[in-house]
Amino acid sequence: MNLYLAPLEGVTGYLFRNALYEYFGGIDKYFIPFIKPNQHGHFSSRERDDILPEHNRGMYAVPQILTNSADDFVSTAEKLEAFGYREINLNLGCPSKTVVPKGRGSGFLAYPDELERFLEEIFDRTRIEISIKTRIGKNSSEEFERLLEIYNRFPMKELIIHPRTQLDFYKNHPNLEVYAEAAQNSTNPVCYNGDIFSKKGYLTFTEAFPQTDTVMIGRGLVMNPGLAVLIRSGENTKKETLKRFHDKLYESYREAIPGDRNVLFKMKELWAFLAPLFTDYQKYVKKIKKAERLKAYEDAVEALFSEQELKEEQ
């Protein structure tokens, strides 16, 4: 089984990926949160930091592009190729309201004819391999039959399917009936993405879809950075390893991000995912959320790690 880290904007940047790679691993591909080509034709500071080869040492990293312009996609792909990348991913899944109205991400799915012309151009003009991460439609899962017909026309590296529509956002359950049809009828290799939060959830999915050999996990790996190791070996995440992971990420943010408030914002965002891994975590997380100084944050985290354990069922 291949296990991938999904790209989560603002969460799985290079500092997170490096800490995850160093202390846990078990991941075959690390997808980099999307690059959004701009009118000036160059990367933002965040995007450049994320794609620098020295920030992705040892891991198989795949940059993701968010655009509906074939010219912008191709020019960005050429720049990424110059950095040494041999695979890029097209984002047709982002459900954000800042992206969709511009016809990007899952908003592009509402225009299948335009999407088909776009794909014709990028596959014709791009030298390196292309994978696609998609939802199953903009407004309805019925849209996916036409979308899959389009995808089957192109020799992509793989088709990563998050079986929700844009309107679903992250609500409701993934539509496994549509995924089953896609897995059966896709002419390209298929990867599943959606709501794998535990080893139990992973096993439930793989028992239902034994033919699927690739799974992408996003929020589940932020909630439990050791989930890939647990899936592969059956070994639960150890509290000592999680503490080292936390400390590495915390110190990396302190070095890279100016201002204590900004560092606290990033760490509080992490704890919104991570906290339920612990027993009786609620009062500690309240202190973490209320912390306005690094010392108060550090004390709350230290108390949580020293006074509580990780849950047995992960």
Long-range contacts (C-beta under 8 A, 24 or more apart in sequence): 1-206, 1-213, 1-214, 1-215, 1-231, 1-232, 2-28, 2-29, 2-191, 2-213, 2-214, 2-215, 3-27, 3-28, 3-214, 3-215, 3-216, 3-217, 3-228, 3-231, 3-232, 4-28, 4-29, 4-30, 4-31, 4-160, 4-191, 4-214, 4-215, 4-216, 4-217, 5-29, 5-30, 5-31, 5-216, 5-217, 5-218, 5-221, 6-31, 6-193, 6-216, 6-217, 6-218, 6-219, 6-221, 7-31, 7-32, 7-33, 7-34, 7-64, 7-89, 7-91, 7-218, 8-33, 8-218, 8-219, 8-222, 9-33, 9-34, 9-94, 10-269, 11-222, 11-269, 11-270, 11-273, 12-218, 12-222, 13-46, 13-49, 13-50, 14-49, 14-50, 14-52, 14-55, 14-56, 15-249, 15-252, 15-253, 15-256, 16-222, 16-249, 17-56, 17-59, 17-61, 18-55, 18-56, 18-248, 18-252, 19-225, 19-245, 19-248, 19-249, 19-252, 20-221, 20-225, 20-245, 21-58, 21-59, 22-245, 22-248, 23-225, 23-241, 23-244, 23-245, 23-248, 24-225, 24-226, 24-228, 24-229, 24-237, 24-241, 24-245, 25-228, 25-229, 26-226, 26-228, 26-229, 26-231, 26-232, 26-233, 27-59, 27-221, 27-228, 28-60, 29-60, 29-61, 29-62, 30-56, 30-59, 30-60, 30-61, 30-62, 31-61, 31-62, 31-64, 31-89, 31-133, 31-216, 32-56, 32-61, 32-62, 32-63, 32-64, 33-64, 34-64, 34-65, 34-66, 34-91, 34-94, 35-63, 35-64, 35-65, 35-66, 35-76, 35-80, 36-65, 36-66, 36-67, 36-104, 37-65, 37-67, 37-69, 37-72, 37-73, 37-75, 37-76, 41-75, 43-79, 49-256, 51-80, 51-83, 51-85, 52-83, 53-83, 53-84, 61-85, 62-87, 62-88, 62-89, 62-131, 63-88, 63-89, 64-88, 64-89, 64-90, 64-91, 64-133, 65-89, 65-90, 65-91, 66-91, 66-94, 66-99, 66-104, 66-105, 67-104, 68-102, 68-103, 68-104, 68-108, 68-114, 68-118, 70-117, 70-118, 70-121, 70-122, 70-125, 73-118, 73-122, 73-126, 74-121, 74-122, 74-125, 74-126, 77-122, 77-126, 77-127, 77-128, 77-130, 78-127, 80-128, 81-127, 81-128, 85-128, 86-128, 86-129, 87-128, 87-129, 87-130, 87-131, 87-157, 88-126, 88-128, 88-129, 88-130, 88-131, 89-130, 89-131, 89-132, 89-133, 89-160, 90-122, 90-130, 90-131, 90-132, 90-133, 91-133, 92-132, 92-133, 92-134, 92-135, 93-133, 93-134, 93-135, 93-160, 93-162, 93-193, 95-135, 95-164, 95-166, 95-168, 95-169, 95-170, 100-138, 100-166, 105-166, 106-134, 106-135, 106-138, 106-165, 106-166, 107-138, 107-166, 109-134, 109-135, 109-137, 109-138, 109-143, 109-147, 109-166, 110-138, 110-139, 110-143, 112-143, 112-146, 112-147, 112-150, 115-147, 115-150, 116-150, 116-153, 119-150, 119-151, 119-153, 119-154, 120-154, 123-154, 123-155, 123-156, 129-156, 129-157, 130-154, 130-156, 130-157, 131-156, 131-157, 131-158, 131-159, 131-160, 132-156, 132-158, 132-159, 132-160, 133-160, 133-162, 133-193, 133-216, 134-159, 134-160, 134-161, 134-162, 135-162, 135-163, 135-164, 135-165, 135-166, 135-168, 136-161, 136-162, 136-163, 136-164, 136-165, 136-175, 136-178, 136-179, 136-182, 137-165, 137-166, 138-165, 138-166, 138-167, 139-165, 139-166, 139-167, 140-165, 141-165, 141-175, 141-178, 144-178, 144-181, 144-182, 148-181, 148-182, 148-185, 148-186, 151-186, 151-188, 152-185, 152-186, 152-187, 152-188, 154-188, 155-188, 156-188, 157-188, 157-189, 158-188, 158-189, 158-190, 158-191, 158-214, 159-186, 159-188, 159-189, 159-190, 159-191, 160-190, 160-191, 160-192, 160-193, 160-216, 161-190, 161-191, 161-192, 161-193, 162-193, 162-194, 163-192, 163-194, 164-194, 176-208, 176-209, 179-209, 180-209, 183-209, 183-211, 183-212, 189-214, 190-214, 191-215, 191-216, 192-216, 193-217, 193-218, 195-220, 196-220, 197-223, 197-224, 198-224, 198-227, 198-313, 198-314, 199-227, 199-230, 199-231, 199-234, 199-314, 200-313, 202-231, 219-273, 222-270, 222-273, 222-274, 223-273, 223-274, 223-276, 223-277, 224-274, 224-277, 224-314, 226-314, 227-314, 230-314, 236-310, 236-312, 236-314, 237-277, 237-310, 237-314, 238-310, 239-305, 239-309, 239-310, 242-277, 242-310, 243-305, 246-270, 246-301, 254-294, 260-293, 260-294, 261-292, 263-294, 264-291, 264-292, 264-294, 264-297, 267-297, 276-311, 277-310, 277-311, 277-314, 278-304, 278-308, 278-309, 278-310, 278-311, 279-308, 279-309, 279-310, 279-311, 280-308, 281-308, 284-308
